[in-house]
Amino acid sequence: MRKVIQKIEYKDKLIELYDWMEYKSDEPARNVECYDLDGKLLWTISSLTKEERTDCWTNINVKDDKLKASNFMGYSCEIDMNDGTIINQVFTK
């Protein structure tokens, strides 16, 4: 079982951030998944880049009905709650 670093229950969804260190080191870690309340996987956030180990999600939060995810490379992204796609990205470093 993968280690959960963060878990957010929001409306009818459960969003989990998994430990990126448990993923293969030669590919991006797609380590944020969303489930319905019955445990069915709805979506996984796609990778922002293809930069192997530096492309992993490190933080998630919901504010004003918007899911935000930050990655190791210094980007903050707004994520579509319906399908997990990246709506926009801002470099913060």
N, C-alpha and C positions, 0 to 999 in steps of 0.2 A: 504494500500500500504506500502510495506517495505521501510525503510529508506536506501538510497544508500549512502555509505561512500566514495567510489571511483568508477570512471567510466573511462574506457579506450576504445577508438575507435581505432581499429587496423585493417588495410586492410578492409576485409569484415565482421568483427566481432565487437561486442560490449560486453565488459567484465565488469561485475558489482560486486562490493564487498558490501554486505549488512551488516547492523548493527547486530552483533552477539548477542547483548543483547535482540533482538526481537525473538530469538529462544527458544525452550524449554530448561530448565536447566538440564534435566535428560538425554540428548542425545547430541552427537556432532552436532555442527552447520555447515551444509554444505552451507556456505554463499557466495560462488563465483559461478556465473552463466555466461554463454556465450550465446549470441543471434546473429542471423544473422541480417542484416540491416532492415529486414521486421518485426523484433520482435519475430521471432520463436526461442524457446529455443533449443540450440544445445547440451549443456552439463552442468553439475554441477561438480565442483571439489569434489572428494571423500574426506572422512575424513582420516587424517593421522593415527590417533589412535582411540581408543574407550573411551577416557578419559572424556566423558561428557562435562562439561562447559569449560575445558581447551583446548578442541580441536575445535578451530575456527580459521578462517583466519583473519589476522589483516592488511595485506598490499598486494597490487599487483602492478607489474610494468612490462613493456616490454622493453627489451634492447637487441640489436643485434638479433632481430627476435625470442627472447625467452621470454616466460611468466614465471615470478617468483612470487611465493606467499609465504608469511611468516605467521607463525601461532603463537598463544599465547604461545606455549610451547618452542619457540626459534628455530624452524626449518625454513630454507629457502629451498623451493622446486622448481624445474623446472617442469612445467606443459606442457603436450602435447597439442598444440593449436588445434589439430584435434578432440580430444575426452575428454579432461580434466583429463586424468590419470596423476598420479605423476610419472615422469620419474626418478628423483633422489632427494635425500634429504640430507641436511647438517645441523648438529646441530651447532648453532651460539652463544648460551649463554655461 
